[in-house]
Amino acid sequence: MDEEKPEEKPTAEDTGEGDKPTSTPVIEQANEAAERMERANKQMEENLTRQEQIIASNRLGGTTDAGLIAESPKILTDTEYAEALERGEVNSLKEDGIFK
């Protein structure tokens, strides 16, 4: 019963610090993704500011689409309409809303 236990030799270096968790690749990937998102958000904010400035300068400069008059279709006389219908330039069903 007084057997001596053989002295165990450590197989790895024992620094005495114990087991410390190391940073996992998942956490590093999440941090990198968060940094990319922050850079993208900053870039989007810069682009939005630039776009707002362009819109404001267009409004103040009078270069908007407001006030443009759409070209109205030419009104044909009965004779012109009949000739255009014979040539196939007009579609009477489309004008009546039957065929689009």
N, C-alpha and C positions, 0 to 999 in steps of 0.2 A: 503494500500500500504506500510505501514511501517511494514510489517510482518517480523518478525525475522526468519531467516533461522536457523534451528537447526544445531548445530555444528557437523560436520562430524567427527566421530572417525575412525582413520585408523584401518583397519582390519588386516593388515600385518605390520611387523616391517618396519619402514621407517628409513633407515640409512642415507638418504640424498645424497646418491651417485648416484642415478638415475638407470636407467636400463642399465646394462652392459651385453654385449653378453658373454655367456659362451661357452667354447670350446665344439664343437659338437662331437658326437661319430664318425662321418664320417671323420673329420679331424684327430682325434686320430688314427683311423684305417689306414688312409693314411700315417701318420707318422710312425706307426709301420711297415707297409708294406715297406716303404722306408728304414727303418733301417734293415729289413730282407734282402732286396735286396743289400744293401751295404755290409752286412756281407757275403752274398753269392758271391758277386763280389770279395771280398777280398779272400775268400776261393778258388774261381776259379783261381785267379791270382797266389796264392801259388801253386795250383796243376799244372798250366801251367808251372811255373818256374821249378818245380820238374820234370815234363815230359820232358822239354827241356834239363835238365841236364842228364837225363837218355838216351835220344837219342844221345846227344853229347858223352857221355861216351861209348855208344855202337859203334858209328862210330869210335871213337879213339881207342877203344879196339879191333876192328876187329870182332865184334860179329854180324855183319849185315848179311842180306841174300844175299848180293852181291857176285858173284863169284861161287855160287852153281850151279852145273850142274844137270839138270833134267835127270832122268833116261830115256834113249831112249828105245823105244819098240824093242823087239827082232824081227829080220827079219827072217821069216820062209821060208824054202825051199818049193818048190812046193809040195813035198810029205808030209811034215809036215803040210802044210796049208790044204791039202785035208783031212788028218786024223783029224785035229782040227775041220774042217768044219763038218765032219761026227759026231764027238763027241758033237757038238753044242757049242764049245768054241769060235768060231769066227762067226761074222755076216757079210757076204759079202755085204749086202745092206748098213750097217753102214759105212763100209770102203769106199764104193763108194760115200757116201754122200747122198744117197737116203733116208735112214731111220736113224733117230738119236736116 
